[in-house]
Amino acid sequence: MPDHTAKSAQSHSPLPDFCSLPVISALLVVGALCVTLAWLAPESTRGLRGYSVGMLFVEWLAMVIGVALCKLRPWLLRLPGLLPYAGVWLVMVLIVTVGSMLAQWMDAMLQMQLILSPSLAFVRDNALIAALLGAAMLRYFYVLAEWQARLAAVAHAKVEALQARIRPHFLFNSMNTVAALVRVDPVAAERTVENLSELFRAALGQHDTHSGTLGEELQLVDRYLAIEQLRLGERLRVRRELDDLPLDAPLPVLLLQPLVENAVRHGVQPLREGGEVILRGVRDADMLLIEISNPLADGPAIGGSGHGLNNVRQRVAYHYGPRAGVEAGPQGDRFVVRLRLPMEVRHARADRR
């Protein structure tokens, strides 16, 4: 995990994306608030006309600053340490200073008399305001970036814990199944070992990114069910309704397999007669709708704590954002888990934490 943490720290950008709509909006809102507060001040003598002109001037400066920082960001990121923030601060102050000088010159040339302050005072005050507000906004962006980095590190640790965890009872049961099949059915024993090795490879992290596709995740689910089928026999029945799914859709590794394992462990295994696990999946525009259901046991299964389901919820929220969702609960005589996943993962490098 230290390697992944180091990579995450290196890839974490110290600057916000000034080309993004939220950052541009923040610049515009802060500028509008400054003009409004100055207009509402008791000492203010400007009327509605002065307020409108001031708003136009400040919003124009905010847009120029946003575009300039968007274009300069790749070069600013090359600076070491916290120098990128110092560079952004200097760019903001410089643009406001030059813009104020240009506005003063245009007002004098056109004799509009919109600027009543002396030229030096007008430029000086605007530069000072830009310096103070710029420092405050950059401090906010810095704290926000640090918080996001810590959140990503915590999420990464949880994913590592999930992928590194192999339930001992599942491992022992699988090995006992292999041992029983070695003399009776060597082909089935070999196939079980291959399935088990693939589950181990996914759980222990075969790839650095821990990312995969829907098709690969469904293959892991099938390998797990094949092992449990040998152990539970006819008690385990599986129905798959997964037609027309985009198998190349990005999906974090071990997102569905723990849910299927919970369905078998808590829904089928406690029942003497067994039960049916149903896997459904459809594509709805740019969303994937996946449902996993199992029969409800008479009583709670031993060892059930809900950690697996909570872990899946957190991973879905981190990877896909607010558009995604996980719903789980009893419906009639079955327990149903529904996942609503966007086709595009918000974090392109899944489990990069």
N, C-alpha and C positions, 0 to 999 in steps of 0.2 A: 504493500500500500504506500510506502514512502515514495516509490517511483512515480506512482499515479499522482500523489499530492504535489510532488515537485513539478510534474508536467502541467498540472492544473494551475500552479502558481505562476509558471512561466507563460502560459497561454492567457492568463487573466490580464485583461487590458486595464491600465491605470486611468484611462480616460473614458468618459462616456461616448457613445456614438452620436456625434453632433449632427449626423445626417438623419437621425431618427425623428419621428414626429413628436414623441414625448419630450425630448430635449429642446427641440425648436419651440414647442408650445410653452415649455417652462420659461424660456427666454422672453417670449412675447408676453406672458402673463406677468412676469416680474417687472418688465418695462411698463406695462399698463398700470400696475399697482403703484409704481413710483410716481407716474404722472398724476394719477388720481389723488394720492396722498398729498402731493405738492399743491394741487388745486384746492383741496379741502382744508389746507392749513389756514389758521386764522389770519396770518399776515399776508396771505395771497390776495393780489389785486387783479388777477387775470380773470376774465369772464369766460363764457363758453367758447368764444372764438380762440382765445389763447389755449384753452384746454384741448380743443380739437387739433390745433397746430402742434402743440406739444406732444399729443398722442401720436400724430402722424410721424413726427420727427423721431421719437423714441422707438416706435415700432419699426420704422425704416432702419434705424441703427441695429435693432435686435436681429432683423433679417440679414443684414450685411454681416454681422458677427457670426450668426449661425452658418451662413454659406461659407464664409472664410474659414471657420474652424473645421467645417466638414471637409474642405479641400486640403487644409493644412494638417489634418489629424495624422495621416501616415508619416509625415516628416516629424511631427512632434513626438510620436511614439518611439522614434529612434533615440530620443534623449534618455540618458540614464536616470535612475532614481525618481525623484519627484520633480525633476526639471520639466517634464511635460506640462504639469500644472502651472509652473512659473511661465512657461511659454504661452499657454492659453491666456493667463492673466495679462501678460504684456500685449498680446494681440487684441484683447478686449479693450484695454485702456488706450492703445494706439488708435484703434478704429474710432472710438468715441471722441478722442482728441481731434483727429483729422476731420471727422464728421462735424464736430462743433465748429471748427475753424471754417469749414466749407459753408455751413449754414450761416455763420456770422458774415462771411464775405458776400454770399448771395443776398442776404437781407439788406446789406449796405448798398450793393450795386442796384438792386431793384427798388430800394427805398420803401420797403414794405413796413418798416418799423415794428416788426414782430418781436424782436429781441431788444428789450429795454435795458438790460445790464451792459456794463462796459465789456468790450470784446475780451480782454484778458480774464475778467472775472467769470464771464460766461463759459469760456473754455476751461478755466481752472476748476470751477465748480462741477462741471459735467465730468471731467476727468477724475476728480476726487470721488464723485458718486459711483462712477464706473469701477474705480479701484476697490471701493468698499463692497459694493454689491457683487462684483466679480469674485472677490475673495470669499464672500459668504456662500455664493453658489458653488464654487469649486470645492469648498469644504463640505458642502452637502453631497456633491457628487462623489467625493472621496469616501465619506462615511458610508454612502449607499453602496459603493463598489466593495468596500471592506465587508459590509454585511452580506452582500450577495456571495462573496468569496467564502465566507464562513458557512453560509447556508449550503453552498455547493460542497464544501468539504464534509459537512455532517451527512448530507445525502449520499456522498460517495462512500463514506464509512458504512452507512446502512446497507448500501448495495453490495459492498464487499462482504459484509457479514452474511447477507442472504446467500450470495453465490458461493461462499466458502463453507456453508453449513450443509452437511449431509446428515439427515436424521439417522442416528445409530440403528434404530429398529428397522428402517428401510434397508440399510446396508446389510445388516445381519440376515434379514429375511431373504434378500436377493441372493446372498452367498449361499444360504441354506438351500434355496431353490436350485442354484447351479450345482451344488454338491449332489442333490438328489437326482439331477438329470444327467450327470456325467456318464453313468453306466447305462441308464435307461434310454436316454435320447441325447447322444453327444451333439447332434446338430443343434437341437434346441438349447443345450447348455452353452454352446459356442455363440449362438445368436444372443442369448441373454447376457453373456459377458460383453459382447460388442455394444449392446444397448446400454449396459451399465457404465461402460467406459465413456460413451458419448455424454451421458448425464454427468459423470464426473468431470469431463473436460469442460462442459458448460458451467458447472457449479464452481469449479476452481479457477475459472477464468482462462480460457484458451487464448483469447485475444486481449490486447491492452485496452481496447475501447469498450469491451463487453456489449457491443451492439450487434444486432442481427436483423433478420427479416421475419415476417409473419410465417413464411414457409418453413424456415429453419426452426422456429419455435414450435410449430405444429409437428415437425418431425421429432423434436424432443418429447413432446406430449405423447406421440405414438410409441416411442421407445419406452417411456415410463409405463404406459398402459399395457404394453406387451409383457413387461416384467410382472406387473401386478396380475395380469391375466393368467400367467402360469401359476401364481401363488393362490389366487382366489378361485380360479376355474370358472364354472358357470355362474358363480355368485356375482361376478362382475360383468355387466352388460354395458356396452358403449354404443351410443347412437350419434353419428356425426352428420350435421347439416351445415356444411361449410362450402357450399357451391359458390362459384363466381367471386371468390375472394382474391384480392390482389396479393399474391404470395410474395411479391418483391417489396411490399410496404415495409418501411423501417419499424422495428419493434425491439425494445430492450430484451436482452437475453433473460430467460427465467422469469418472464412476466406471467405467462399463462400456466406453465407447468406447476408452480406452487398451488394455484387455484384448483387445478385438476387433482393434485395430490390431496388437498384438503377434502375435495368431494369424495374421493375414494376412502380416505382414512376416517372421515367423520360421518359420511353418508352411507357407504356400502359395507364397509368392514364390520361395523357394529351389528348389522342386521343378519340374522341367521340365514334368511333366504336371499340375502344380497340385494342388489338393486341396479338401477340403470343410471349411468352418467350421460347427460345429454350435452353435446357441444354444438352451439349454433353460432352462425356468423353471417352477416350480410353487409353489403356496402351501401351506404346512404349518402349519395353525393360525394363529398370529400371527407366523410366520416366512416369509421369502422365500428360496427355494433357487434359485440361478441358476448355470448351468454353461456354460462356454465351452470348446470343445475344437477342436483343429486337428491335422493330421497331423504327425508328427515328421519333420524333415528329416534327411538323411543326416549332416550336420555342423552345427555351431553357426552361426547366422546372423551375418553381419558386423555389428558394432556392438551386439550384444546384451549388456547389462550387468545386467539385472534391476532397474534403478532404477524402471521403471514399475510393476512388480509390487510392489516394496517400498513404493512411494508409495501404491498402492491399499491395501495392508495397513494402513499407518499411518492413512490417512484413515478406513478402516472402523473401526479400533479407537477412534479419537477420536470419530467420529459416533455409533457404536452401542454402545460399551462392550464388556464381556467376553462378552456373549451372542453377539456376532457372531464370524465367523471367515472366513478365506480360506485355502483349501488349493490347492496347485498342485504338479503333478508329472506325469511320464510314466505312462501306463497303457496297456500293450500298445504299439501303434504310434501312439498319439496322446498329445498333451500336454493335460491337463485342468486348468482352473481352476474351483474351486467357491466360491461365496460364500453364506454363511448370514447373512441380515440380518433383524433384528427389524422388524416393521411400523412401530414407533414409533421415531423417531430420538431418541437420548438428548439431543442438543443441538438444540433446536427450531430455532435459527437456524443452518442448515448453513453451514459454512465461515465462521463468524463471527470466526475468529481474526485 
